[in-house]
Structure formats: C-alpha cells, structure tokens
C-alpha cells in the first residue's frame, strides 16, 4: 500500500513540473508568425480595369452606331469649325472638314465606299469649282500623312484600338466637361513607341455609343445638336476624277514674269 502511494505522489510531482513547460511550448507554437514576403506583382486596381472594360464596350457600341452628326472643332490658331460625320448602315463613312486644304481655304471630305478611300474637294472660298473626288487607295488603306485632317480617326479606326484589350493603353474615369453628356475616360499610352495607335486624351460617349466629346492632339470635338440616323451608304460629294488630291499647305507663290522678258 505504501509503495502505491509513493508512486502516485511521484507521478503527481512529475506532472506538476512538466506541465508548465509543455504549455509554454504549445503557446509559443500557436503564436502568429509573420507572413512570408509576396512574390507576385501588385494587382491592377479594380477601378482602372473596370474603366478599360467600360470604354471598350462603349467603343464597340460606337462601331455599330450609324448616324449623321455635327461636331464643333476647336484647334489652336484656327476659327471654330463644324465637322459633319456620316456613319452609314453598310459600314461606309464620310467626314467633311471645312477650311482644311490649301492653307485653310478649301473644304475637304474623306469618304470610304466599296470602291475605295477617297478625298473630295468641296466648293469653298479657295475653290469655287463643283465638288470632285480623287481615289487615295483601298477602303482599308491609311490616309497619307500629308492629306490627313485627323478628325475622322475618333469615328473610324481609333474605335478599333479602343475595343482591343491588347492595345498599349491605360484608361481611367474622367470628369465630363461642362455641358458634355455621357461618360468620359482619360486614355494614356503605355508604350514608349513614337507611333501611338491613337491620340491620348479624353473620350466621352453616350450609353448608345454616340461620341459626344474628344480632346486630343487634333483639337477638341464636341457634339453639336442631336444626331440623325445614318444613310444606307456614305455618298461621294462629286464625281471621281484623275487629279492630284488637295494638300494642307498652300502652294508657294510664283514670281510673275517681268514685262518685256521672254
């Protein structure tokens, strides 16, 4: 009997000595450890990614938006002009730009038809002749730089860029200028290339895809009035002729011959 009591007392003493150490070890193991450093890049802010999706959806709607609309064009050192934009049901388009050719004395029009890309010279102060058109190339060709008024791009090829999620662009929400309806987005280039796919700037659209405002290197374009439905096809302003297209700069003046000389 005495042997059993001595064994029980020894076990109790051993537990009393060992239990605090065991509890301390468990407590140390249960303490939170700092998380290992992350090896992944910071995620893109959700708002920025959402803005890119929203603008891509609006640009896609603009590609399907067939209308005839007027836009106020403001550029430095040039009087305010009104640009007429026609997006036809068959995918052809026409953009009339006043006071662009020959030093601002000739109105021009760029048009695509199934037969190609055309520049038309319109009756204007510097050219009182009837309208006529010159073929520049196929319908999907690029307008040569020296003949490019640039204001057609926000309604044509730049829409393809805005819908392309692979394009090197950063998009964020922007405040709409006073009096401009629709949602606006700031578009920046993320490429170091000198040949950016479009002008960086501010682009605004109504929910149906109607462009309402563009501020870019080309100037500012602001929707003026309510658009009307687009025609079945974009019409040429006049007959196609064999001639040189109208350039932006005026020709250099030539000296008049001196009387009495051959």
KOLLOBA-577790 format. One record per residue (C-alpha): residue in three letters; x, y, z. Coordinates in steps of 0.25 Angstrom, whole numbers, plus 5000, padded with zeros to 4 digits. Layout:
N
  res     x     y     z
  Ala     X     Y     Z
...
***
This chain:
262
  res     x     y     z
  Unk  5000  5000  5000
  Unk  5011  5010  5004
  Unk  5018  5006  4991
  Unk  5006  5010  4983
  Unk  5004  5023  4990
  Unk  5019  5027  4988
  Unk  5017  5024  4972
  Unk  5005  5033  4971
  Unk  5012  5044  4979
  Unk  5024  5043  4969
  Unk  5015  5044  4957
  Unk  5008  5056  4962
  Unk  5021  5063  4965
  Unk  5026  5060  4951
  Unk  5013  5065  4944
  Unk  5014  5078  4953
  Unk  5028  5080  4948
  Unk  5026  5077  4933
  Unk  5012  5083  4930
  Unk  5017  5098  4930
  Unk  5028  5095  4921
  Unk  5018  5087  4911
  Unk  5008  5099  4912
  Unk  5019  5109  4909
  Unk  5023  5101  4897
  Unk  5009  5100  4892
  Unk  5007  5115  4894
  Unk  5020  5118  4886
  Unk  5016  5109  4874
  Unk  5002  5115  4874
  Unk  5007  5130  4873
  Unk  5004  5136  4859
  Unk  5016  5136  4850
  Unk  5019  5148  4840
  Unk  5014  5144  4826
  Unk  5025  5141  4816
  Unk  5028  5153  4806
  Unk  5019  5152  4794
  Unk  5026  5148  4781
  Unk  5014  5153  4772
  Unk  5013  5167  4766
  Unk  5002  5177  4772
  Unk  4989  5175  4765
  Unk  4983  5185  4756
  Unk  4973  5194  4763
  Unk  4959  5189  4761
  Unk  4954  5203  4756
  Unk  4965  5204  4746
  Unk  4961  5190  4740
  Unk  4946  5194  4740
  Unk  4949  5207  4733
  Unk  4956  5199  4722
  Unk  4944  5190  4720
  Unk  4934  5201  4720
  Unk  4941  5209  4710
  Unk  4943  5196  4701
  Unk  4928  5194  4702
  Unk  4925  5208  4698
  Unk  4935  5208  4686
  Unk  4928  5195  4681
  Unk  4915  5201  4682
  Unk  4920  5213  4674
  Unk  4925  5204  4663
  Unk  4911  5199  4662
  Unk  4905  5213  4663
  Unk  4900  5218  4649
  Unk  4897  5233  4650
  Unk  4899  5247  4643
  Unk  4904  5257  4653
  Unk  4911  5271  4654
  Unk  4923  5273  4663
  Unk  4929  5287  4667
  Unk  4944  5286  4664
  Unk  4953  5295  4672
  Unk  4968  5296  4669
  Unk  4979  5306  4672
  Unk  4980  5318  4663
  Unk  4968  5314  4655
  Unk  4954  5319  4655
  Unk  4944  5309  4661
  Unk  4938  5300  4650
  Unk  4927  5290  4649
  Unk  4931  5276  4644
  Unk  4920  5267  4638
  Unk  4921  5252  4641
  Unk  4913  5241  4634
  Unk  4914  5227  4638
  Unk  4905  5219  4629
  Unk  4898  5206  4631
  Unk  4907  5198  4621
  Unk  4919  5202  4629
  Unk  4924  5213  4620
  Unk  4927  5226  4625
  Unk  4929  5241  4621
  Unk  4935  5253  4629
  Unk  4934  5267  4624
  Unk  4945  5276  4629
  Unk  4943  5291  4626
  Unk  4955  5301  4623
  Unk  4966  5290  4624
  Unk  4972  5289  4610
  Unk  4982  5299  4603
  Unk  4985  5307  4616
  Unk  4971  5307  4621
  Unk  4964  5312  4608
  Unk  4958  5299  4603
  Unk  4948  5289  4610
  Unk  4950  5275  4608
  Unk  4943  5262  4611
  Unk  4949  5248  4613
  Unk  4940  5236  4609
  Unk  4940  5221  4609
  Unk  4932  5213  4599
  Unk  4933  5199  4594
  Unk  4941  5204  4583
  Unk  4952  5210  4592
  Unk  4956  5222  4600
  Unk  4954  5236  4594
  Unk  4957  5250  4597
  Unk  4947  5260  4591
  Unk  4949  5275  4589
  Unk  4937  5283  4593
  Unk  4932  5297  4587
  Unk  4939  5307  4596
  Unk  4945  5321  4597
  Unk  4958  5316  4591
  Unk  4952  5306  4581
  Unk  4939  5311  4575
  Unk  4938  5299  4565
  Unk  4928  5288  4567
  Unk  4932  5276  4576
  Unk  4940  5265  4571
  Unk  4947  5253  4577
  Unk  4961  5246  4576
  Unk  4963  5232  4580
  Unk  4974  5230  4590
  Unk  4974  5215  4591
  Unk  4966  5203  4596
  Unk  4955  5205  4607
  Unk  4964  5200  4618
  Unk  4977  5208  4614
  Unk  4983  5218  4623
  Unk  4981  5233  4619
  Unk  4995  5238  4615
  Unk  5000  5248  4626
  Unk  5001  5260  4617
  Unk  4986  5258  4613
  Unk  4981  5254  4627
  Unk  4972  5264  4635
  Unk  4972  5254  4646
  Unk  4958  5258  4651
  Unk  4952  5245  4645
  Unk  4960  5236  4653
  Unk  4951  5236  4666
  Unk  4940  5232  4658
  Unk  4947  5221  4650
  Unk  4960  5213  4653
  Unk  4962  5218  4667
  Unk  4950  5211  4671
  Unk  4956  5198  4667
  Unk  4968  5202  4676
  Unk  4959  5205  4688
  Unk  4952  5192  4687
  Unk  4965  5184  4686
  Unk  4969  5180  4700
  Unk  4983  5177  4695
  Unk  4986  5191  4691
  Unk  4996  5198  4700
  Unk  4986  5207  4707
  Unk  4983  5212  4721
  Unk  4969  5216  4723
  Unk  4963  5223  4735
  Unk  4950  5230  4738
  Unk  4950  5245  4735
  Unk  4941  5257  4739
  Unk  4932  5261  4727
  Unk  4934  5276  4723
  Unk  4923  5285  4726
  Unk  4911  5283  4717
  Unk  4916  5270  4711
  Unk  4907  5258  4713
  Unk  4911  5243  4715
  Unk  4923  5236  4722
  Unk  4937  5241  4720
  Unk  4950  5234  4720
  Unk  4965  5238  4721
  Unk  4973  5230  4711
  Unk  4988  5229  4712
  Unk  4998  5221  4704
  Unk  5007  5211  4712
  Unk  5016  5209  4700
  Unk  5029  5216  4698
  Unk  5027  5215  4683
  Unk  5026  5229  4676
  Unk  5015  5223  4667
  Unk  5004  5222  4677
  Unk  4991  5215  4672
  Unk  4983  5227  4675
  Unk  4984  5241  4681
  Unk  4984  5241  4697
  Unk  4973  5250  4703
  Unk  4959  5250  4707
  Unk  4948  5242  4701
  Unk  4933  5243  4704
  Unk  4921  5235  4699
  Unk  4906  5233  4702
  Unk  4902  5219  4706
  Unk  4897  5216  4692
  Unk  4912  5219  4687
  Unk  4910  5233  4681
  Unk  4923  5240  4683
  Unk  4920  5253  4690
  Unk  4934  5259  4692
  Unk  4948  5257  4689
  Unk  4960  5265  4694
  Unk  4973  5261  4687
  Unk  4985  5266  4679
  Unk  4976  5268  4668
  Unk  4968  5278  4676
  Unk  4954  5277  4682
  Unk  4942  5271  4676
  Unk  4928  5274  4683
  Unk  4915  5268  4678
  Unk  4906  5280  4673
  Unk  4891  5276  4673
  Unk  4884  5263  4673
  Unk  4889  5253  4663
  Unk  4880  5247  4652
  Unk  4880  5233  4646
  Unk  4891  5230  4637
  Unk  4888  5227  4622
  Unk  4889  5213  4615
  Unk  4902  5217  4609
  Unk  4912  5229  4610
  Unk  4911  5237  4597
  Unk  4923  5243  4590
  Unk  4922  5258  4589
  Unk  4924  5258  4574
  Unk  4930  5250  4562
  Unk  4943  5243  4563
  Unk  4953  5250  4554
  Unk  4968  5248  4551
  Unk  4975  5259  4558
  Unk  4984  5262  4570
  Unk  4978  5262  4584
  Unk  4977  5274  4592
  Unk  4989  5276  4602
  Unk  4988  5284  4615
  Unk  4998  5295  4611
  Unk  4996  5306  4601
  Unk  5005  5305  4589
  Unk  5017  5314  4589
  Unk  5014  5327  4581
  Unk  5022  5328  4568
  Unk  5028  5341  4563
  Unk  5021  5348  4552
  Unk  5030  5349  4539
  Unk  5036  5363  4537
  Unk  5029  5370  4525
  Unk  5038  5371  4513
  Unk  5045  5358  4516
  Unk  5044  5345  4509
***
